[in-house]
Amino acid sequence: MNLATNIVIWITYFVGLYFAVFWFLTFTYSGIPKDSVKKLRKFPLVTVAIPAYNRESNVEMTIKSALALNYPKDKLEIIVVDHGSSDRTLEIMKKFKDRVKIISIRRNPGERKGKPMNVALERAKGEFFVCLDADSVAMPNSLMEMLPHMEDKSVGCVLPSMKVYQPESFWSRVQSSEYVVNMFYKRLMSYMNCIHVAPGPFSVFRTETLRKIGGYDSKNLTEDLEITYRLQKYQYKIIQLMNTFVYTIAPKNFREIYRQRNRWFKGAFLNTLRYRGMIFNKKYGDFAFIQLPTVILSGGIAVSLLLITLYFGVYEYLKDLVDMRFVNFDFWTLIKNINFNFIVFDLNFALVCTSIVAFILSATIMAKAFQHSNEKILKQGILPVSFFFIYYYLVMGLAWLGVIFDLAIRRKQTW
């Protein structure tokens, strides 16, 4: 193993371990306070916006979940916006025309979800504005549990805890574990006011605030992340709840996961560059010193871990296989002469100790995440949760590698 490889390995391990220790200590010091239970003193008018593009298979369940919210019906405005769908999305929406407001707009080149969100925002009459993606299901008590946290005028957004809707495939079960762990991290980030994304499934905003900061970026690849960066720029608080749930449909196979994460990571990278002036700017606190650098470094760590794994797990063995040509691929002789002598002192103790510490920290954080989400760690099966814990980083590395390639050749995102 040459010096360059050693340097890459140690930088990757150091950075990854640093952040693991940081979040572990954050949790140890602060704990995860339970969501405070508050009752609404009044029922303000709330607008729920449901943007949809070619969502014929999901939009009906999403609209029904909005209609089923445990909230006074005369104080609930539901706006569904069809963004030029070519399937039966608009037709299905019209089934609810007596109970929701339906808007159909043309889809122009380069437009993304931010466009229908802005259309809904322009028409919204509610004091509060909720985005509900057309592949998600809100729980009936969501508004009743989230709105009390908006009484503080410094709060710009309140987020529910996301879970995977009816995970059935292997990949959706893997993501079920991922969502649990991510929500735990976001709760820690909320404690430090450094959340960087308010996802589409049922994020609650103050309508006036969204209009004040300019609404959504209609052409942004990840409009939910960009609007959150802007809230951070204007120094609004963002609160992540743990005990209020919304369920969203997760990709069912590797191809879908890759496309989704490629878009997410590319959007995160490009938006972080766009707001690079906030990085290490003390005006923005932990968001500037912890979260923004993490967005950039996470891509480098993921790709480095992928390449390290491929080097030791594939390249070295392929190299040995190619070298077998010098002995006419005489595998039998090789097998007969395998020496299983194991010498402890041949181990790289620094690397082994670092790996053990990383493993213990990761396992502890994962266990705490499931505990605080009221989820059983083996609910989705031992294989999916084991894959997530041990190998899922490879999938993330591939997605980040794809981002680097796409940016290098200036490939345009079609979705």
N, C-alpha and C positions, 0 to 999 in steps of 0.2 A: 504494500500500500504506500503510494508516494506521498510526499509532503502536502501537495495541493489537496489531495483527497482527505487527508487528516485535518487540514485546516477547515475545509467545508463541513466535515462531520462535527467538529467541535464547535464551530460557530452555530450550526443548526441546533445542536443539543443545548448549547448555552442559552440561546435566545428562547427556544421552546421551554426549557426548564425555568428560565427567569419568569416568564409569564405564568407558568403553572404555579410556581411558588407564590407569585404576587397575588393571584386570585385565591389561592388557598389561604394565605395570610389575611386577605381581605375578609373572607368568609369566617375565619377563626376569630378575627378581631370584632367584626360587626355582627356576625350571625346573619340569619335571614329572618327578619321580623315578619310575623304573620300579617296578612292583609288586614288593615283596620276595617271593621264593619261599621259602616255609617248608613244612616237612613236619609233619603232625600227629604228636604224640608219643603220643596216645591217641585213641580213637574214642568220643566222648561220644554219648549218645542224642540224636537230633535229631527234632523234630516238624515236618513240612511240612504246613501248612494250606492247603487249596484251597477258598476260598469261591466259590459259583457261583449266579447268578440268570439263568435263561433263556439258558444257554450250551450248548445242545445241539450246536452246530456246532463248538465248540472244546474242550469239557471233556475229551473222550477223549484228544486229543493232549497236553493238559496233564498228565493223570494218568499217561500213558505216559512222559512226560519225567521225572516224579518217580520212577517205578519204575525208570527206567534210570540213575539217579544212581550214579556210581561211589563207593559207600559201603557198608560192611557192612550187609546187609539186616536183621540182628538188632538193628542200632543205628539203624534208620530207621523212624519212625512217620509214616504218611501219613493225615491226616484230611481227608475231603472233606465239605463242608457245603452242602447244598442249601437255599437261602433262599426257599422257597415258589415254586419255578419253575412256570410254567404250560405249559412245553413238555416235551420228552423228556429234560431234563437229569438228573433223578433216575433214570430208567430206564437211561440210559447209565452212570451211576455204578455201578449195581448189577452191571454186567458185571465189575467189579473187586472185588466184595464179599469175595473170599477173600484179597485182598492189601492192601486199604485199609479204614480205618474209615469208615463212611458214617453221616452224621447228617442228618436232615431236620427243618427247623424251619419254623414258620409265619412268614409275612411280615406284620408288623403295620404300620399306617400310620406313616409318618415314619422307619421303620427303613432303614438303609443297610448298606453292607458291614461296618461296625464290629460289627454284631450277630453275624453268623456267625463273625467273627474272634474275638470274645469267647467264643463257645460252644466253638470249637476250643481257645482258650487255657485255658479251664476244664478241659478233658479232657486237655490235653497232658501227657505224661510226660517229654518230652525236656528236656535241659538247655538246648538252644537251640531257638528257635522261628522258623520260616521262613514267610513269606507268599508264596504263588504264585498270582497271579490266573489265573482259568480261561480266559484268552485268551493265555497265555504259555507259552514252552518254555524250560526250564532246560538248560544244557549239562551233560553227564555229570560233568565234573570240578569243577563249580561249588562244591559243599560242600568238597571237598578243598582248593580254593584259597582259600576265604573263611574257613573256621573258624580257621585259624592266627592270623588277625588279631584274633580274639576272646580270645586268651590274656591280653591286657592288660585287666584288670578295669575300667579307666576307659572302655573302648570299649562303647558301647551298641548300635551297629548297624554292619554292614558291607554295602555296596551293590555290586552288579555293574554293569557297563556295559550299558545297554540298547540294543538295535538293533531295527529294524523287521523283523518276520517276513515273508519273501517279498513284498517290495514290488512290486506289479504295476501298480496304477493310477498316474496322474500325481500325485495328491495323496499317496499313500503313499510315492512316490519323493521327493517334496519333503520329507516328514517324516523320511525316512531321513537326509538331510543335517542336518535340525534336531536329531535325536537325537545325531548325532556331535558337533556343536558344543556341545550342552547337556551332554553327558558330560564334555567337555573343561573347560567352566566349572565343573562340579561337582567335578572333580578339583582345580581351583584353590581352590574353596570348602573342600574337604576339608583342604587344606594350612593354611587359616586357621581351620578348625573353624567354618564358618558355613553348612553345608548345611541347607536348610530343608524338604526333603521326602525321605522314604524310600519310593519307589514300591512298589506291590504286587508287581511281578514280582521275586520272590526276594530280598527284603531279609532279612538274618539278624539276629535279636535274641537277647539272653539272656532266657530265659523268666522267670526270677526278676525281672529288671529290668522287663519289661512288667507283671507282676503288681504289683510294688512301686509303680509310678507310676499304677496304676489301670486298666490295659487300654485298649481302644479306646473312642472316643466313638461309640456305636451309631447316633446320629442326625446325625453330622457329614457335611457334603457332601463333604469331602476328608479322610477319616479318616487317610490316610497322611501328609498334611501336618501335621495336628493332633498326631499322636503324635510326630512329629519335633520340633515346637515344644516339646512337653513334655520330650522327651529333652534338648533344649537348655536348657530351664528348670532341669532337675536336673543340668545340666553334664556330660552324658555325651559322649564323643567319637563322631563319625560318620565312617566311612572310606569313601571312594569309590575303587573299583578301576577300572583301565582295561583290563586284559587278561583279565578274567573276564566272560563274556558271557551275557546272557539275551535271548531274542527275544520280542517282543510284537506282537500284531496292531494295526496303526494304522488309523484311519479311512480309508475308501476314497474319500470324496467330500467336497465342501465342507460340505454340511449336517451330516455326522457330525463333521467337524473343529470346526465352529462350536459344536455342542452340547457336545462334549467340553471345548473350551477355555473356553467360557462357564462350565461347572461348575468347572473347575480354577481359573480366575481369581476367580470369585465366592467359592469356598472359601478361596483364598489371602487375599483381601481381608478376609473376615469373620473368619478365624482370626487375622490380623495385628491386627485391631481387638481381638479377644478377648485377645491377649497384648500389648497396647499398652504395658503396664507394663514390658516388657523393652526397648522402644525407647530407645536412647541411655543405657541403664543399663550402666555400666562393668563391672558384675559379669559380664555376658554377652559381653564382648569384641567381636570383629569381627562376631559375629552380630547384636549390638544396634546397632552403628554403621554397618554396611555392608549386611547381608542384609535385615533387616526394613525399613529405609527403601526399599531397592531394590524390594521387593515392591509397595509403595504407589506409588512413583515410576514404575515400569515401566508401570503402567496409564495414568498421566497422559501419559507420553512416547508410548505407542502411539496413544492417542486424538488427541493433538496432531499427530503425524506424519500420521495419517490425514486429519484436517481440513485441515492445510496442503496435503497432496497434492490433496485434493478442491477446495480453493480455487484453487490455481494450475493444476491440470490439468483442472478441469471448470467451476467457477464463472465464471472469467474468460472462457473461450471461449463459454460459454452466454450470458454478458452481451453479448459482441460479436455473437453470433448474433441475439439479441433486438434489438440496436440496428440491425441491418440492415433492420428494417422501415421506417426513415426514408428508405431509398433503394430501397424496393420490392424488397428482396432481390436487388439487382443484383450477383450474385457475380462475373459475368464482368468487369465493370469493376474490381472489387476485385482480382481475380487479375491483370489486365493491369497494374495499378499497384503491384503488390507491389515493395517496395524491399528488396533483400537486403544493403544496406550494413551492415557489421558494425563497430562501434566498440568496441575493447577497453576503453576508459576508461568505457564505459557500464556495465560489469559491477560488481556488488557484490563487491569483492575479499575483503572480510572473510568474506562468506558462501561464496564459492567456495573460499577457502583452508580454511575450517572443514570444508566438504564433502569436500575432497580428503584432509585428514588423517583424517577419519572413515572414508573409503573405504579408505585404506591400512591403518589399524589393523584394520578389520573383515576385510579380505582376508587380512591376516597371521594373525590369530587363527583364521580359518576354515581356512587352509592348515595351521597347526600342529595344529588339532583332527583333521583327517584323517590327518596324519602320525602322531600319537600313538595313533590308533585303528586303525592299520594298514589304512586304507581308501583306495581310489583316489578322488580327488575327482570324477571323471567316471563312476564306476561305474554310477550310476543315470541317466546321460544328461546332456547339457549343458543341456537346457531345464529340467528340474526343479531342478538345482542353481543355475542362473541365476535362476530365479523365486524360490527361497528367499533368495538373496543380495540381490536387488534389490526384490522386491515382497512378500515374505511378511509384512513388518511391517503391511501393509494388512489382512491376515486377522486378525492379532492385535489390531489397532486395532478392527476390527469386533466381535470377541468382547468386548473390554473395553467398547465402546460399549453392547453388549447387556447387560453386567453393570450398568452405570450405569442403564440403562432399567429393568431388572428390579428393581433395588433401589429405584428411584424410585417404581414402582407397586406395590412389595411383592409381586411375583409369587413364588409358592412353586415351588420346584424339585420336579418330579414324580419324578425319578430319584435 
